[in-house]
Amino acid sequence: MPVVIRDRPEQPPGLAIWRVLVWAMLLLAALGCVQYVRHAQQVWKQLRTLAPAEPHVVTTLHDMLGWDMAYLLAALALIVICAGCILRQAWARPCMRVAALLLAVGLVFSATLLLFKGVAVPLLLWLSWRLGQPAVLAQFRLHR
């Protein structure tokens, strides 16, 4: 029987909840991207039909389009970070810790449902904490 050399330690048996949370974040970020693109398309269509004689409305729509693009870029960045964590890239672990903390803080100060906040904020904080644990750190590839 040939000897197999592995470049990372054997993974512990069982389901890793942190990986499930990262997959859920990836899917939610992808859904957010679709929503921001669709809304931006609707705003752009509305902008094309408006006459330049309505500067206040045009300015408001430009602001909405700018926020759509900012949220779209943030969602795309989160998708890249989640994909890096799923592939266990070393650079993605600290990025995901920061992203989870930023999302938790953003949820605390947002006007979302209290029940959603009560579930999402502790999960995001736990994810950020869990990604800092040595057992999880050992599952990520080292820089080469």
Helices and strands as residue ranges (DSSP letters): H 17-49, H 55-86, H 92-108, H 114-130, H 134-137
